[in-house]
Amino acid sequence: MSSTQTRRKISKRAPAEAKEDAQSAVQRRFLRLGLERQQDFVVHLPLRYEDETRIQPIASLRPGQTGQVEGEILHSEVQFRPRRQLVAVLEDGSGRLALRWLNFYPSQQRQVERGKRVRVRGELRGGFSGVEMVHPRVTVAGGELPDSLTPVYPTTDGLAQPTLRRAIDQALREADLSDTLSEDIRRRYRLMPFDEAIRSLHHPPPSVSYQDLVEREHPAWRRVKFDELLAQQLSLAMARAARLAQRSRAYGGAGQGLVQRLQKGLPFALTAAQQRVVAEISADLARAYPMHRLLQGDVGSGKTVVAALAAAQVIANGGQVAMMAPTEILAEQHHGKLAGWLEPLGVRIAWLTGSLGVKARREAIEAIESGQAQLVVGTQALIQDKVVFANLGLVILDEQHRFGVGQRLELSRKGEEAGGALIPHQLNMSATPIPRTLAMTFFADLDVSVIDQLPPGRTPVVTKLVSDGRRDEVLALVAQEVRSGRQAYWVCPLVEESEALQLQTAVETHERLCQALPDLRVSLIHGKLKAAEKARVMDAFQAGEVDLLVATTVIEVGVDVPKASLMIIEHAERFGLAQLHQLRGRVGRGAVQSVCLLLYQAPLSQVARQRLRAMYETGDGFEIARRDLEQRGPGEFLGLRQSGAALLRFASLETDEELAAQAQELARHWLEHEPGRAQVHMHRWMRGRQDYLRS
């Protein structure tokens, strides 16, 4: 075949292939949004709405308002001062409006040529020459107006709203919109029919209150939120039922000898709360189905020793235990404590992190695989493919919300791979208490143990708010504390300079503090230091060889230095509430009165002001957690940021507690009496995300 014939053949195929490629690109973008089945498109609901049902007079619009006007272009030109831009003037008889494009194509220029009648939509701003719209949407005047508000959907790069709207409208015509709730249930919970609710949200008539729609208070939103919460409650109940049907090794009476020896060897007595929690966990481990328990306790309440006693019970019965922590510093703290308690009793402990040398890593992996290592402490290195456990019986996750859902599942599956049909027990630990609503929704399939008292000798931390302008007073306080034989932390958010945030860096702060306090031994720790260097600095601080430790948030959890009685948090307004509470928990670990200074830079935003006020007003972890949930949503508690899928898209944990309780009630009834209906409802809503709920 000649090259000319080949080119002709290619040119004939090209349009069809190009169309096919374009379609597959659109499909890929749909999948990126989780849109695969018709049902997925049906419940892909608008973020907001645009009112294109009416034309407004220019004179009636005010800056900050989004509007749609129609009129004649009086003037149009490309200007070059101060930069290249397309400028036009539109008149509708009531007034004039400037239109401006900073980036434009020749086709846009032709759209707004002088004398043309056009319809434009955009947000009004106050400009140098009166009101203007920047980058408005332009169409030809006189077209038919829609009879409902125009939905604006969550989308992804390269997927235009019109494409998404067409796909959703097609799904609304073809999908099964039958109701999963009976009329009796709808009446009992005051819910509108599903079909009506869905159509109202995709195409609301202009008479509907825009406020009710965007604030999700319309009855149609109430129905959607109930359905979503019901699907979630069903999956959690199913996950719990599935767990009870799974098998685990029962680690019972044979382990009590080691547990008792460990308890007798401790240099302190357990609190009543710790004893209660130890008994709950011990009973779980003795059962032949997997424990899935959340151990929560405020900062410094003594969760690590509870974990050690659980580990001892499993190890004495021949099982292996893996404890995974989110940072090397925290993992090392746990390793030091557990080794001090358990190694004298003959327990063999392995250490595995990403920074280990090749030889040490190989030896640790071999000890894990052979079963010689009875307790393995480490970071995410534990979930690498090369790590194989001989007999993993218990997985302990510290600060479980700091791991992605996938990572938590991965470690649990290490036990499944090793034991075939047997599933390891799982203990999740968190110093961030779970608010009641969150426990009722996301953690409904978990058993929860709470250590609700601090060990004796712990003193409440006094929290003070100090503006950046009083830095000299703060330095004087640091010097005074050190002269009294105590130590201090100075926490900074970043290591490297960021012009955008204008935050002081740990490195710069360390240098300034060395100059301002030349008599003090000032040291520096941050995330970019090598593991050995971090360990050296922390060991020196714990040994009292460092007076003032300048640090980033690597010291947020797990660091225990009883002589440290003062903490200064630089740019406290930039931290989250839960993180501030965690940092504050690093002091107050001895008998001396401890102080946490929140150093802030004015002016404060409304959110930052609320956050700092909460820290000043309460040291109660549950109250802090409740306020943090109000401000930041559930992602922080759940570790869902890394999972790629938030499990609630529409319901709000702050405002929909009543709906959550009703959904929980109906889920229990359905699973007992109407399991078929439950499956149909799940199919519509969960989109294959049930597996995340077992982590």
C-alpha positions as CSV (number, residue, x, y, z in Angstrom):
1,M,0.0,0.0,0.0
2,S,1.4,3.4,-1.0
3,S,1.9,6.2,1.7
4,T,-0.9,8.2,0.0
5,Q,-3.3,5.3,0.4
6,T,-2.3,4.8,4.0
7,R,-2.8,8.5,4.7
8,R,-6.3,8.3,3.1
9,K,-7.2,5.3,5.2
10,I,-6.1,7.0,8.4
11,S,-8.0,10.2,7.5
12,K,-11.2,8.2,7.0
13,R,-10.8,6.5,10.4
14,A,-9.7,9.5,12.3
15,P,-13.1,11.2,13.0
16,A,-14.6,8.0,14.4
17,E,-11.5,7.3,16.5
18,A,-11.4,10.8,17.8
19,K,-15.1,10.6,18.8
20,E,-14.4,7.3,20.6
21,D,-11.4,8.8,22.4
22,A,-13.4,11.8,23.5
23,Q,-16.1,9.5,24.8
24,S,-13.7,7.3,26.8
25,A,-12.0,10.5,28.2
26,V,-15.5,11.6,29.5
27,Q,-16.1,8.1,30.9
28,R,-12.7,8.3,32.8
29,R,-13.7,11.6,34.3
30,F,-17.1,10.2,35.3
31,L,-15.3,7.4,37.1
32,R,-13.0,9.8,38.8
33,L,-16.2,11.2,40.4
34,G,-17.4,7.7,41.3
35,L,-20.1,7.9,38.6
36,E,-20.4,4.5,36.9
37,R,-24.0,3.2,37.3
38,Q,-27.2,5.1,36.6
39,Q,-27.9,5.2,40.4
40,D,-24.6,7.0,40.9
41,F,-25.6,9.8,38.6
42,V,-29.0,10.0,40.3
43,V,-27.5,10.7,43.7
44,H,-24.8,13.0,42.4
45,L,-26.5,16.1,43.8
46,P,-25.9,19.8,43.1
47,L,-23.5,21.9,45.2
48,R,-25.5,25.1,44.5
49,Y,-27.9,26.6,41.9
50,E,-27.9,29.5,39.4
51,D,-31.2,31.3,38.7
52,E,-31.4,31.6,34.9
53,T,-35.2,31.7,34.9
54,R,-35.4,35.5,34.7
55,I,-33.8,38.6,33.1
56,Q,-33.0,41.4,35.6
57,P,-32.7,45.1,34.9
58,I,-29.0,46.3,35.2
59,A,-30.2,49.1,37.6
60,S,-31.6,46.5,40.0
61,L,-28.3,44.7,40.6
62,R,-25.8,45.5,43.4
63,P,-22.1,44.6,43.8
64,G,-21.6,41.0,45.1
65,Q,-24.9,39.8,43.5
66,T,-25.0,37.3,40.7
67,G,-27.4,38.3,38.0
68,Q,-28.5,37.8,34.4
69,V,-29.1,40.8,32.1
70,E,-29.9,41.2,28.4
71,G,-29.1,44.2,26.2
72,E,-27.2,45.7,23.3
73,I,-23.4,46.1,23.1
74,L,-22.6,49.8,22.8
75,H,-18.9,49.5,22.7
76,S,-16.2,46.8,22.4
77,E,-12.4,47.0,22.2
78,V,-9.2,45.2,23.2
79,Q,-7.2,47.4,25.6
80,F,-3.5,47.1,26.5
81,R,-3.4,49.1,29.7
82,P,-2.6,48.0,32.4
83,R,-2.6,44.6,30.5
84,R,-4.2,43.1,27.4
85,Q,-7.9,42.7,28.0
86,L,-11.2,42.7,26.2
87,V,-13.7,45.4,27.4
88,A,-17.3,45.9,26.3
89,V,-20.2,48.0,27.5
90,L,-23.8,46.7,27.6
91,E,-27.0,48.8,27.9
92,D,-30.5,47.5,28.6
93,G,-32.5,50.7,28.9
94,S,-32.2,50.8,32.7
95,G,-28.5,51.4,32.9
96,R,-25.1,50.4,31.6
97,L,-22.7,47.6,32.6
98,A,-19.0,47.1,31.8
99,L,-17.9,43.6,30.8
100,R,-14.3,42.6,31.0
101,W,-12.2,39.5,30.1
102,L,-8.5,39.2,31.0
103,N,-8.2,36.0,29.0
104,F,-10.2,35.6,25.8
105,Y,-10.5,34.0,22.4
106,P,-11.4,35.6,19.0
107,S,-14.8,33.8,19.2
108,Q,-15.5,35.7,22.5
109,Q,-14.5,38.9,20.8
110,R,-17.0,38.3,18.0
111,Q,-19.7,37.5,20.5
112,V,-19.6,41.0,21.9
113,E,-19.1,43.1,18.8
114,R,-20.8,46.5,18.8
115,G,-24.5,46.4,18.0
116,K,-25.1,42.8,19.0
117,R,-27.8,41.9,21.4
118,V,-26.6,39.4,24.1
119,R,-27.6,37.8,27.4
120,V,-24.8,37.8,30.0
121,R,-24.6,36.2,33.4
122,G,-22.0,36.8,36.2
123,E,-21.2,38.4,39.5
124,L,-21.4,42.2,39.8
125,R,-18.3,44.0,41.1
126,G,-17.6,47.6,41.7
127,G,-15.0,48.7,39.1
128,F,-13.1,51.9,38.3
129,S,-15.8,53.0,35.9
130,G,-18.9,51.8,37.8
131,V,-20.3,48.3,38.1
132,E,-18.8,45.5,35.9
133,M,-18.8,41.8,35.4
134,V,-15.5,40.0,34.9
135,H,-15.5,36.9,32.7
136,P,-19.3,36.7,32.5
137,R,-21.0,33.9,30.5
138,V,-22.4,35.2,27.2
139,T,-25.2,33.8,25.0
140,V,-27.3,35.2,22.2
141,A,-30.3,37.3,23.4
142,G,-33.9,36.2,23.1
143,G,-33.4,32.5,23.8
144,E,-36.0,30.6,25.8
145,L,-35.5,30.9,29.6
146,P,-35.4,27.7,31.7
147,D,-38.4,27.0,34.0
148,S,-36.2,25.7,36.9
149,L,-33.0,26.7,38.7
150,T,-29.8,25.5,37.0
151,P,-27.9,23.0,39.1
152,V,-24.1,23.3,39.5
153,Y,-22.6,19.9,40.3
154,P,-19.3,18.8,41.9
155,T,-17.0,18.1,39.0
156,T,-13.4,17.3,38.0
157,D,-10.9,18.8,35.6
158,G,-12.0,18.6,32.0
159,L,-15.7,17.7,32.7
160,A,-18.0,20.6,31.9
161,Q,-21.3,21.3,33.7
162,P,-23.4,20.8,30.5
163,T,-21.9,17.3,29.9
164,L,-22.6,16.4,33.5
165,R,-26.1,17.8,33.4
166,R,-27.0,15.8,30.2
167,A,-25.7,12.6,31.8
168,I,-27.6,13.1,35.0
169,D,-30.8,14.0,33.1
170,Q,-30.5,10.8,31.1
171,A,-30.1,8.8,34.3
172,L,-33.2,10.5,35.8
173,R,-35.2,9.4,32.7
174,E,-33.9,5.8,32.7
175,A,-32.9,4.8,36.3
176,D,-35.1,3.0,38.8
177,L,-36.3,5.7,41.1
178,S,-38.7,3.4,43.1
179,D,-38.9,4.1,46.8
180,T,-37.1,1.9,49.2
181,L,-39.2,3.3,52.1
182,S,-42.8,2.3,52.6
183,E,-45.5,4.9,52.9
184,D,-45.9,4.1,56.7
185,I,-42.1,4.7,57.3
186,R,-42.2,8.0,55.3
187,R,-45.2,9.1,57.3
188,R,-43.6,8.1,60.6
189,Y,-40.3,10.0,59.9
190,R,-42.0,12.9,57.9
191,L,-40.2,12.1,54.7
192,M,-41.2,12.9,51.1
193,P,-41.1,10.2,48.3
194,F,-37.6,9.5,46.9
195,D,-38.6,10.2,43.3
196,E,-40.1,13.6,44.2
197,A,-37.1,14.6,46.4
198,I,-34.5,13.7,43.8
199,R,-36.2,15.5,41.0
200,S,-36.8,18.6,43.2
201,L,-33.0,18.7,44.0
202,H,-31.9,18.3,40.4
203,H,-34.5,20.7,38.9
204,P,-36.0,22.9,41.7
205,P,-38.7,25.3,40.5
206,P,-38.0,29.0,40.9
207,S,-40.6,29.2,43.7
208,V,-38.5,27.0,46.0
209,S,-36.5,28.9,48.7
210,Y,-33.0,29.3,47.5
211,Q,-31.8,29.5,51.1
212,D,-33.4,26.2,52.0
213,L,-31.8,24.5,49.1
214,V,-28.2,25.8,49.6
215,E,-28.4,25.3,53.4
216,R,-29.9,21.8,52.9
217,E,-33.0,22.5,55.0
218,H,-35.6,21.8,52.2
219,P,-37.7,18.6,52.8
220,A,-36.1,17.1,49.7
221,W,-32.7,17.3,51.4
222,R,-34.1,15.8,54.6
223,R,-35.2,12.7,52.6
224,V,-31.8,12.4,50.9
225,K,-29.9,12.8,54.2
226,F,-32.1,10.2,55.9
227,D,-31.4,7.7,53.0
228,E,-27.7,8.3,53.2
229,L,-27.6,7.9,57.0
230,L,-29.7,4.7,56.7
231,A,-27.3,3.2,54.1
232,Q,-24.4,4.0,56.5
233,Q,-26.1,2.5,59.5
234,L,-27.0,-0.6,57.5
235,S,-23.4,-1.0,56.4
236,L,-22.1,-0.6,59.9
237,A,-24.6,-3.1,61.2
238,M,-23.7,-5.5,58.4
239,A,-20.0,-5.0,59.1
240,R,-20.6,-5.8,62.8
241,A,-22.6,-8.9,61.9
242,A,-19.9,-10.0,59.4
243,R,-17.2,-9.6,62.1
244,L,-19.2,-11.7,64.6
245,A,-19.4,-14.4,61.9
246,Q,-15.6,-14.3,61.3
247,R,-13.2,-16.5,63.3
248,S,-10.2,-15.4,65.4
249,R,-8.0,-17.3,67.8
250,A,-9.3,-17.1,71.3
251,Y,-6.5,-15.9,73.6
252,G,-7.9,-16.7,77.1
253,G,-6.8,-18.0,80.5
254,A,-3.3,-19.2,79.5
255,G,-2.2,-15.6,79.1
256,Q,-3.1,-14.4,82.6
257,G,0.2,-15.4,84.2
258,L,2.3,-13.1,82.0
259,V,-0.4,-10.3,82.4
260,Q,-0.2,-10.6,86.2
261,R,3.6,-10.6,86.2
262,L,3.6,-7.5,84.0
263,Q,1.1,-5.7,86.2
264,K,3.1,-6.5,89.4
265,G,6.3,-5.2,87.8
266,L,4.9,-1.8,86.9
267,P,6.3,1.1,88.9
268,F,2.7,2.5,89.3
269,A,-0.8,1.2,90.1
270,L,-3.5,1.2,87.4
271,T,-6.4,3.6,87.8
272,A,-9.9,2.2,88.2
273,A,-10.7,3.3,84.7
274,Q,-7.6,1.5,83.3
275,Q,-8.6,-1.7,85.2
276,R,-12.1,-1.6,83.8
277,V,-10.8,-1.1,80.2
278,V,-8.2,-3.9,80.6
279,A,-11.0,-6.3,81.7
280,E,-13.2,-5.3,78.7
281,I,-10.3,-5.9,76.2
282,S,-9.3,-9.2,78.0
283,A,-12.8,-10.5,77.6
284,D,-12.8,-9.6,73.9
285,L,-9.5,-11.4,73.3
286,A,-10.8,-14.6,74.9
287,R,-13.6,-14.8,72.3
288,A,-13.3,-16.7,69.0
289,Y,-14.4,-13.8,66.8
290,P,-12.3,-10.7,66.1
291,M,-12.3,-7.8,68.6
292,H,-12.8,-4.4,66.9
293,R,-12.5,-2.0,69.8
294,L,-11.7,1.7,70.1
295,L,-9.7,2.6,73.2
296,Q,-10.1,6.3,73.8
297,G,-8.6,8.4,76.5
298,D,-7.5,12.0,76.9
299,V,-3.8,12.9,76.5
300,G,-1.8,11.2,79.3
301,S,-4.6,8.9,80.5
302,G,-2.4,5.8,80.2
303,K,-3.4,4.0,77.0
304,T,0.0,2.5,76.3
305,V,0.1,0.3,79.4
306,V,-3.4,-1.0,78.6
307,A,-2.1,-1.9,75.1
308,A,0.9,-3.6,76.8
309,L,-1.4,-5.8,78.9
310,A,-3.5,-6.8,75.9
311,A,-0.3,-7.6,74.0
312,A,0.9,-9.8,77.0
313,Q,-2.3,-11.8,76.9
314,V,-2.0,-12.6,73.2
315,I,1.8,-13.3,73.4
316,A,1.4,-15.7,76.3
317,N,-1.1,-17.7,74.2
318,G,1.4,-18.0,71.3
319,G,0.2,-15.1,69.1
320,Q,2.1,-12.2,67.6
321,V,1.2,-8.6,68.2
322,A,1.9,-5.6,65.8
323,M,1.7,-2.1,67.0
324,M,1.7,0.7,64.4
325,A,2.2,4.4,65.1
326,P,2.0,7.3,62.7
327,T,5.5,8.8,63.4
328,E,8.9,7.4,64.2
329,I,9.2,9.5,67.4
330,L,5.9,8.1,68.7
331,A,6.8,4.5,67.6
332,E,10.1,4.9,69.4
333,Q,8.4,6.1,72.5
334,H,6.2,3.1,72.5
335,H,9.1,0.8,71.8
336,G,11.0,2.2,74.7
337,K,8.1,1.8,77.2
338,L,7.1,-1.7,76.0
339,A,10.6,-3.0,75.9
340,G,11.2,-1.7,79.5
341,W,8.1,-3.5,80.7
342,L,8.1,-6.7,78.7
343,E,11.7,-7.6,77.8
344,P,12.6,-8.4,81.5
345,L,9.7,-10.9,81.3
346,G,11.3,-12.7,78.3
347,V,9.2,-11.1,75.5
348,R,11.1,-10.7,72.2
349,I,10.4,-7.3,70.6
350,A,11.3,-6.2,67.0
351,W,11.5,-2.7,65.7
352,L,10.7,-1.8,62.1
353,T,10.6,1.7,60.5
354,G,11.5,3.1,57.1
355,S,14.8,4.6,58.3
356,L,16.3,1.2,59.4
357,G,19.5,0.2,57.6
358,V,19.3,-2.7,55.1
359,K,20.8,-5.3,57.5
360,A,18.7,-4.3,60.5
361,R,15.6,-4.3,58.4
362,R,16.3,-7.8,56.9
363,E,16.9,-9.2,60.4
364,A,13.7,-7.6,61.7
365,I,11.7,-9.0,58.8
366,E,13.2,-12.5,59.3
367,A,12.4,-12.4,63.0
368,I,8.8,-11.4,62.2
369,E,8.3,-14.2,59.6
370,S,9.9,-16.9,61.7
371,G,7.8,-15.9,64.7
372,Q,10.8,-15.2,66.9
373,A,9.6,-11.6,67.3
374,Q,6.5,-11.8,69.5
375,L,5.8,-8.0,69.5
376,V,6.6,-5.8,66.6
377,V,6.5,-2.0,67.0
378,G,6.9,0.3,64.0
379,T,5.5,2.8,61.5
380,Q,3.9,2.2,58.1
381,A,6.9,0.0,57.3
382,L,4.8,-2.8,58.9
383,I,2.4,-2.9,55.9
384,Q,5.1,-3.4,53.2
385,D,4.7,-6.4,51.0
386,K,7.9,-8.0,52.3
387,V,6.6,-8.1,55.9
388,V,5.0,-11.5,56.6
389,F,3.8,-12.5,60.1
390,A,4.0,-16.0,61.4
391,N,0.9,-15.8,63.6
392,L,-0.5,-12.3,63.9
393,G,-3.1,-12.3,66.6
394,L,-3.5,-8.7,67.6
395,V,-3.1,-5.4,65.7
396,I,-2.8,-2.2,67.7
397,L,-3.1,1.1,65.9
398,D,-2.1,4.2,67.8
399,E,-3.7,7.5,66.8
400,Q,-5.7,5.5,64.4
401,H,-7.3,8.5,62.7
402,R,-3.8,9.6,61.5
403,F,-3.7,6.6,59.2
404,G,-5.6,6.3,55.9
405,V,-8.4,3.8,55.9
406,G,-6.5,1.7,53.3
407,Q,-3.4,1.5,55.6
408,R,-5.5,0.3,58.5
409,L,-7.1,-2.4,56.4
410,E,-3.6,-3.4,55.0
411,L,-2.2,-4.2,58.4
412,S,-5.3,-6.2,59.5
413,R,-5.0,-8.2,56.3
414,K,-1.5,-9.2,57.2
415,G,-3.1,-11.4,59.8
416,E,-5.5,-12.9,57.3
417,E,-2.8,-13.8,54.9
418,A,-0.8,-15.5,57.7
419,G,-3.7,-17.4,59.3
420,G,-6.0,-18.2,56.4
421,A,-9.5,-18.1,57.6
422,L,-8.6,-16.5,61.0
423,I,-8.8,-12.7,61.4
424,P,-6.6,-10.8,63.9
425,H,-8.1,-8.9,66.8
426,Q,-7.9,-5.1,66.4
427,L,-7.4,-2.4,69.0
428,N,-7.6,1.2,67.8
429,M,-6.3,3.8,70.2
430,S,-7.0,7.5,70.1
431,A,-6.3,10.5,72.4
432,T,-9.0,12.4,70.4
433,P,-12.3,11.6,72.2
434,I,-15.1,10.8,69.8
435,P,-18.2,13.1,70.2
436,R,-21.5,11.3,70.8
437,T,-22.9,12.0,67.3
438,L,-19.8,10.6,65.6
439,A,-19.8,7.5,67.8
440,M,-23.4,6.9,66.9
441,T,-22.8,7.3,63.1
442,F,-19.3,6.4,62.0
443,F,-18.3,4.2,65.0
444,A,-21.5,2.3,65.5
445,D,-19.9,-1.0,64.6
446,L,-17.1,-0.6,67.2
447,D,-17.0,-1.5,70.8
448,V,-15.7,1.6,72.6
449,S,-13.7,1.7,75.9
450,V,-13.0,5.0,77.6
451,I,-10.3,5.8,80.1
452,D,-12.1,8.7,81.8
453,Q,-9.6,9.5,84.6
454,L,-6.0,10.7,84.7
455,P,-3.3,8.9,86.7
456,P,-2.7,10.4,90.2
457,G,-0.1,13.2,90.3
458,R,-1.1,14.7,86.9
459,T,-2.0,18.4,87.3
460,P,-4.4,20.3,84.9
461,V,-2.5,22.6,82.5
462,V,-3.1,26.3,82.8
463,T,-3.7,27.8,79.3
464,K,-3.0,31.4,78.5
465,L,-3.4,33.4,75.3
466,V,-0.5,35.8,74.6
467,S,-0.2,38.2,71.6
468,D,2.9,38.2,69.6
469,G,3.8,41.7,70.8
470,R,4.5,40.3,74.4
471,R,7.4,38.0,73.3
472,D,9.8,39.6,75.8
473,E,7.6,38.5,78.7
474,V,7.4,35.0,77.3
475,L,11.2,34.8,77.1
476,A,11.5,36.0,80.7
477,L,9.1,33.2,81.7
478,V,11.1,30.5,79.9
479,A,14.3,31.7,81.7
480,Q,12.5,31.6,85.1
481,E,11.2,28.1,84.5
482,V,14.6,26.8,83.6
483,R,16.2,28.5,86.7
484,S,13.6,26.5,88.7
485,G,15.0,23.3,87.4
486,R,12.3,22.7,84.8
487,Q,12.2,22.4,81.0
488,A,10.2,23.9,78.2
489,Y,8.9,23.3,74.6
490,W,8.7,26.0,71.9
491,V,6.5,24.7,69.0
492,C,6.6,26.1,65.5
493,P,4.4,24.9,62.6
494,L,6.9,24.9,59.7
495,V,10.6,24.0,59.0
496,E,11.1,26.1,55.8
497,E,10.1,29.7,55.2
498,S,6.7,30.1,53.5
499,E,6.0,33.6,52.2
500,A,2.4,32.8,51.7
501,L,1.8,32.0,55.3
502,Q,4.4,34.3,56.8
503,L,5.0,31.9,59.7
504,Q,8.2,31.9,61.8
505,T,10.2,28.8,61.0
506,A,11.6,26.4,63.6
507,V,15.1,26.9,62.3
508,E,14.9,30.7,62.6
509,T,13.2,30.5,66.0
510,H,15.9,28.2,67.2
511,E,18.6,30.7,66.1
512,R,16.8,33.7,67.7
513,L,16.2,31.8,71.0
514,C,19.9,30.8,71.2
515,Q,20.7,34.6,70.9
516,A,18.0,35.8,73.3
517,L,18.7,33.1,75.9
518,P,22.5,32.5,75.7
519,D,22.6,30.8,79.2
520,L,20.1,28.1,78.2
521,R,20.8,24.8,76.4
522,V,18.5,25.1,73.4
523,S,18.0,22.3,70.9
524,L,16.0,21.7,67.7
525,I,13.9,18.8,66.4
526,H,11.8,18.6,63.3
527,G,10.5,16.1,60.7
528,K,13.4,16.5,58.3
529,L,16.1,15.3,60.7
530,K,17.3,11.7,60.3
531,A,15.8,9.2,62.8
532,A,19.1,8.8,64.7
533,E,19.4,12.5,65.1
534,K,15.8,12.9,66.3
535,A,16.4,10.1,68.8
536,R,19.6,11.7,70.1
537,V,17.8,15.1,70.6
538,M,14.8,13.5,72.4
539,D,17.1,11.3,74.6
540,A,19.0,14.5,75.6
541,F,15.8,16.3,76.4
542,Q,14.4,13.4,78.5
543,A,17.8,13.2,80.3
544,G,17.5,16.9,81.3
545,E,20.5,17.8,79.1
546,V,18.4,20.3,77.1
547,D,16.5,23.2,78.8
548,L,14.4,24.4,75.8
549,L,13.4,22.2,72.9
550,V,12.3,24.0,69.7
551,A,10.2,21.6,67.7
552,T,7.6,21.2,64.9
553,T,4.6,19.1,65.5
554,V,6.7,15.9,65.5
555,I,6.3,16.1,69.3
556,E,2.5,16.2,69.0
557,V,1.9,12.7,70.5
558,G,3.6,10.3,72.7
559,V,6.5,12.4,74.1
560,D,6.6,12.0,77.9
561,V,9.0,14.3,79.8
562,P,7.7,14.9,83.4
563,K,10.1,17.9,84.0
564,A,8.8,19.8,81.0
565,S,6.3,22.2,82.6
566,L,6.0,25.0,80.0
567,M,4.9,24.9,76.4
568,I,4.9,27.9,74.0
569,I,2.9,27.3,70.7
570,E,4.0,29.8,68.1
571,H,1.3,31.0,65.7
572,A,-1.3,29.0,67.6
573,E,-4.0,30.5,65.4
574,R,-2.7,28.3,62.5
575,F,-3.2,25.0,64.3
576,G,-6.4,22.8,64.5
577,L,-8.2,22.5,67.8
578,A,-7.4,18.8,68.3
579,Q,-3.8,19.4,67.4
580,L,-3.5,22.2,70.0
581,H,-5.0,19.9,72.6
582,Q,-2.6,17.1,71.7
583,L,0.4,19.5,72.0
584,R,-0.8,20.9,75.3
585,G,-0.8,17.3,76.6
586,R,3.0,17.1,76.3
587,V,3.2,19.2,79.6
588,G,1.5,18.6,82.9
589,R,3.0,15.1,83.2
590,G,4.6,15.8,86.5
591,A,3.4,17.1,89.9
592,V,4.4,20.7,89.1
593,Q,1.8,23.2,87.8
594,S,2.3,23.4,84.0
595,V,1.5,26.2,81.7
596,C,0.7,26.3,77.9
597,L,1.1,29.7,76.2
598,L,-0.8,30.1,72.9
599,L,1.2,32.8,71.1
600,Y,-0.9,34.4,68.4
601,Q,-0.6,37.0,65.8
602,A,-3.4,39.6,65.4
603,P,-5.8,40.1,63.7
604,L,-7.5,36.8,64.3
605,S,-10.1,35.3,62.0
606,Q,-13.5,34.3,63.5
607,V,-12.6,30.6,63.3
608,A,-9.2,31.2,64.9
609,R,-10.8,33.2,67.7
610,Q,-13.3,30.4,68.4
611,R,-10.5,27.8,68.4
612,L,-8.2,29.7,70.9
613,R,-11.2,30.6,73.1
614,A,-12.1,26.8,73.3
615,M,-8.5,26.0,74.4
616,Y,-8.6,28.8,77.0
617,E,-12.0,27.7,78.4
618,T,-11.6,24.0,78.7
619,G,-9.1,21.2,79.2
620,D,-11.8,18.5,78.7
621,G,-10.9,16.4,75.7
622,F,-14.5,15.5,75.0
623,E,-15.6,19.2,74.9
624,I,-12.6,20.0,72.7
625,A,-13.6,17.2,70.3
626,R,-17.2,18.4,70.2
627,R,-16.1,21.9,69.2
628,D,-13.5,20.6,66.7
629,L,-16.2,18.5,65.1
630,E,-18.4,21.6,64.8
631,Q,-15.5,23.6,63.2
632,R,-13.8,21.0,60.9
633,G,-16.1,18.1,60.3
634,P,-15.5,14.4,60.8
635,G,-12.5,13.9,58.5
636,E,-9.9,14.5,61.3
637,F,-11.5,11.9,63.6
638,L,-11.8,9.2,60.9
639,G,-8.6,9.4,58.8
640,L,-10.8,9.7,55.7
641,R,-8.7,12.4,54.1
642,Q,-6.4,9.7,52.9
643,S,-9.1,7.2,51.9
644,G,-10.3,9.2,48.9
645,A,-14.0,8.8,49.9
646,A,-15.9,10.7,52.5
647,L,-18.6,8.4,53.8
648,L,-21.2,11.1,54.4
649,R,-21.7,13.6,51.5
650,F,-25.0,15.2,52.5
651,A,-25.9,14.7,56.1
652,S,-24.3,16.8,58.8
653,L,-23.2,15.4,62.1
654,E,-23.9,18.7,63.9
655,T,-27.4,19.2,62.7
656,D,-28.8,15.8,61.8
657,E,-28.5,13.8,65.0
658,E,-32.3,13.2,65.1
659,L,-32.2,11.7,61.6
660,A,-29.2,9.6,62.5
661,A,-31.1,8.1,65.5
662,Q,-34.1,7.4,63.3
663,A,-31.9,5.8,60.6
664,Q,-30.3,3.6,63.3
665,E,-33.7,2.5,64.5
666,L,-34.9,1.6,61.0
667,A,-31.6,-0.2,60.1
668,R,-32.0,-2.5,63.1
669,H,-35.6,-3.3,62.1
670,W,-34.8,-4.0,58.4
671,L,-31.9,-6.3,59.1
672,E,-34.1,-8.3,61.4
673,H,-37.3,-8.3,59.4
674,E,-36.7,-7.0,55.9
675,P,-33.1,-7.9,54.8
676,G,-34.0,-7.8,51.1
677,R,-35.1,-4.1,51.3
678,A,-31.9,-3.3,53.2
679,Q,-29.8,-4.7,50.3
680,V,-31.7,-2.7,47.7
681,H,-31.2,0.5,49.7
682,M,-27.5,-0.3,50.1
683,H,-27.0,-0.9,46.4
684,R,-28.3,2.6,45.6
685,W,-26.2,4.5,48.1
686,M,-22.9,2.8,49.2
687,R,-21.1,2.5,45.8
688,G,-18.8,-0.3,47.0
689,R,-17.4,1.7,50.0
690,Q,-18.6,-0.8,52.7
691,D,-15.1,-2.2,53.1
692,Y,-13.8,1.1,54.5
693,L,-16.2,0.6,57.4
694,R,-14.4,-2.5,58.7
695,S,-11.1,-0.6,59.3
